[in-house]
Amino acid sequence: MVDFIAVPFVASKADVLNLRESLGPTGCNIGILAKIDTIDAIHQYDEIITEADGVIFVRNELQWELQAEKLVLA
């Protein structure tokens, strides 16, 4: 049984909605964790969180796009 799926490189809420649709009725009880790996995902955070069941901030990916002091604030 699968409880959660962690989805890397989510760019928008459409990514989460597409996965939910792909899972179909048999996957309706599976939670979706959106992995925030890019600056674009940070900008879309408010929309992503409305569709996902949770988020994971992936600091090791974000460090390539943000300066260390901005990464902490993000």
C-alpha positions in Angstrom: 0.0 0.0 0.0 1.3 3.5 -0.9 0.5 6.3 1.5 2.4 9.2 -0.1 4.2 10.0 -3.4 7.0 12.6 -3.3 7.0 14.4 -6.7 10.3 16.1 -7.7 10.6 19.3 -9.7 7.0 20.4 -9.3 6.7 23.6 -11.2 3.0 24.4 -10.8 -0.3 23.2 -9.4 -0.9 21.6 -12.8 1.8 19.0 -12.1 0.0 17.9 -8.9 -3.4 17.9 -10.7 -2.0 15.8 -13.5 -0.6 13.2 -11.1 -3.9 13.0 -9.2 -5.7 12.5 -12.6 -3.2 9.8 -13.5 -3.7 7.9 -10.3 -7.4 7.7 -10.9 -10.0 6.5 -8.4 -7.7 3.7 -7.1 -5.1 6.3 -6.0 -7.5 8.8 -4.4 -6.2 7.9 -0.9 -2.6 8.5 -1.8 -1.1 11.8 -0.5 1.0 13.9 -2.8 4.1 15.7 -1.5 5.4 18.3 -3.9 9.1 18.7 -3.8 10.1 22.4 -4.2 13.5 22.2 -6.0 13.5 25.4 -8.1 13.0 29.1 -7.8 10.0 28.9 -10.1 8.4 26.4 -7.7 9.0 28.9 -4.8 7.2 31.6 -6.8 4.3 29.2 -7.4 4.3 27.9 -3.8 0.9 29.4 -2.8 -0.8 27.6 -5.7 1.1 24.3 -5.3 0.3 24.0 -1.6 -3.5 24.4 -2.4 -3.3 21.2 -4.5 -0.6 19.1 -2.7 -1.0 17.3 0.6 2.4 18.7 1.7 5.6 20.1 0.5 9.3 19.2 0.8 11.9 21.9 0.3 14.9 20.3 -1.4 17.8 22.5 -0.2 20.5 20.6 -2.0 18.8 21.4 -5.4 17.9 25.0 -4.4 21.5 25.8 -3.4 22.4 25.9 -7.1 19.9 28.6 -7.8 20.0 30.7 -4.6 22.7 32.3 -2.6 23.1 30.7 0.9 21.5 33.7 2.7 18.5 33.8 0.4 18.1 30.0 0.7 17.5 30.3 4.4 14.8 33.0 3.8 13.1 31.0 1.1 
